[in-house]
Amino acid sequence: MPSPREIRRRIRSVKNMSQITRALEMVAASKMRRAQDRVTRSRPYYERLSQVLGDLAAAQSDVEQMKAFPLLQARDEVKAVALILVTPDRGLAGALTANILRRVTAYLREQRAAGVDVEVIAVGKKGIQFCARTRQNVIAEFQGLGDAPSLDAVRPATQIAIEEFLKGNVDAVHLIYSKFVNTLVQRPEQIQLLPIVRPERSGTTEDYIFEPTPADVLNGILPRYVEGLVYQTVLDNVASFYSAQMVAMRNATDNAKELTSDLQLALNKARQAQITNEVAEIAAGANAFRVE
């Protein structure tokens, strides 16, 4: 049984750790609110952009017209793909990163089983480290985007993916990230970025006048739409990270409190046992003198 001194040392260590986890929880909660606000404010914009894209693409009914939009053209055979992997830069977020990487591992296994080569564009330090450990073919790395990433900071990763697709180096571009659902739920998601999956028409009956032409507007929107999708996933990643970190640190703080209570009970038992031993020794000594 540990001595009272050892138990006291463990109690101090656990209390110090609980103070750290409590502080991290409060910081994560503060940043989580701002990150959630950015995600919820940006989603309506990209949802409306998707509707406009669907209406414009539906207007291009001629097959020959659709050939003018390479970002919408699906390849006959997929021999190589690019994967944009969005992960956090830091840890202490529970199972968030592990869930993303587990989804990535399954995706890579599926592609290799089909004989498809995979290029990776890693966004986030955890994803970069994973690719280095597993020796993936990484063509670009991005990290340190911050808690409030701008569209300009995300645009280079999107441009690389678009260039690889237009040059014919890859036949499709996929994206894996953690979608923010709510504070308790962050779900790994996989979406096809290129070729763009044409959204459904919004169903509106209004007639719009496009300048210069609907085709020119569609050509201008397509790259912006891809950039918007990637930017939205990065915002989701930040919100997911701080939500998961807040929950993980709260659980760690609660566990530290429970462990402190258990250690305090063990300390009381150890002190009681020590006192009992001392009383027994005193009684044994007194009996020895009495016998003499």
Residue pairs with C-beta under 8 A, 6 or more apart in sequence:
1 270
1 273
2 10
2 266
2 270
3 270
4 267
4 270
4 271
4 274
7 263
7 266
7 267
7 270
8 267
10 263
11 260
11 263
11 264
11 267
14 256
14 259
14 260
14 263
15 256
15 260
17 252
17 256
18 252
18 253
18 256
18 257
18 260
21 249
21 252
21 253
21 256
22 249
22 253
24 92
24 245
24 249
25 245
25 246
25 249
25 250
25 253
28 242
28 243
28 245
28 246
28 249
29 242
29 246
31 147
31 242
32 183
32 239
32 242
32 243
32 245
32 246
34 147
34 148
35 147
35 235
35 238
35 239
35 241
35 242
35 243
36 180
36 183
36 239
36 243
38 148
38 235
38 238
38 239
39 180
39 232
39 235
39 236
39 239
42 231
42 232
42 235
43 232
45 228
46 225
46 228
46 229
46 232
49 221
49 224
49 225
49 228
50 199
50 225
51 199
51 201
51 202
51 204
52 202
52 221
53 196
53 198
53 199
53 218
53 221
53 222
53 225
54 198
54 199
54 200
54 201
54 202
55 201
55 202
55 204
56 210
56 214
56 217
56 218
56 221
57 69
57 72
57 198
57 199
57 218
58 198
58 201
59 214
60 66
60 69
60 214
60 215
60 218
65 215
66 72
66 73
67 73
68 215
68 219
69 215
69 218
69 219
69 222
70 165
70 166
71 162
71 165
71 166
71 194
71 195
71 196
71 222
71 223
71 226
72 195
72 196
72 198
72 222
73 195
74 195
75 171
75 172
75 195
77 171
78 116
78 171
78 172
79 115
79 116
79 117
79 171
80 116
80 117
80 118
80 119
80 169
80 170
80 171
81 111
81 116
81 117
81 118
81 119
81 170
81 171
81 172
81 173
81 174
82 118
82 119
82 120
82 121
82 139
82 161
82 164
82 165
82 169
82 170
82 172
82 173
82 174
83 104
83 107
83 108
83 118
83 119
83 120
83 121
83 173
83 174
83 175
83 176
84 121
84 123
84 157
84 161
84 173
84 174
84 175
84 176
84 193
84 230
85 100
85 104
85 120
85 121
85 122
85 123
85 124
85 127
85 130
85 131
85 175
85 176
85 177
86 123
86 124
86 127
86 175
86 176
86 177
86 178
86 230
86 233
86 234
86 237
87 97
87 100
87 101
87 122
87 123
87 124
87 125
87 126
87 127
87 130
87 177
87 178
87 237
88 96
88 97
88 124
88 125
88 126
88 237
88 240
88 241
89 124
89 125
89 126
89 143
89 144
89 145
90 125
90 126
90 241
91 97
91 126
92 245
92 248
92 249
93 241
93 244
93 245
93 248
94 244
94 245
94 247
94 248
94 251
95 244
96 178
96 186
96 240
96 241
96 244
96 245
97 126
99 178
99 186
99 188
100 126
100 127
100 176
100 177
100 178
100 188
101 126
101 127
101 130
102 188
103 176
103 188
103 190
104 127
104 130
104 176
107 174
107 176
107 190
108 118
108 134
108 136
111 117
111 118
112 118
117 137
118 136
118 137
119 137
119 138
119 139
119 164
119 169
119 170
120 127
120 131
120 136
120 137
120 138
120 139
121 138
121 139
121 140
121 141
121 142
121 157
121 160
121 161
122 128
122 130
122 131
122 138
122 140
122 141
122 142
123 142
123 143
123 145
123 154
123 157
123 234
124 142
124 143
124 145
124 237
125 143
125 144
128 138
128 141
128 143
130 136
131 138
132 138
139 160
139 164
140 156
140 157
140 160
142 156
142 157
145 153
145 154
145 234
146 153
147 238
147 242
148 238
149 231
149 234
149 235
149 238
151 227
151 231
154 227
154 230
154 231
154 234
155 227
157 230
158 223
158 226
158 227
158 230
161 173
161 193
161 194
161 226
161 230
162 173
162 194
162 223
162 226
164 170
164 173
165 171
165 172
165 173
165 194
165 195
172 192
172 194
172 195
173 192
173 193
173 194
174 190
174 191
174 192
174 193
175 190
175 191
175 192
175 193
175 229
175 230
175 233
176 188
176 189
176 190
177 188
177 189
177 233
177 234
177 236
177 237
178 186
178 187
178 188
178 189
178 236
178 237
178 240
178 241
179 186
179 187
179 188
179 189
179 233
179 236
179 240
180 186
180 236
180 239
180 240
180 243
181 187
182 243
183 243
183 246
183 247
184 243
184 247
186 240
186 243
186 244
191 229
191 233
193 226
193 229
193 230
194 226
196 222
196 225
196 226
210 216
210 217
211 217
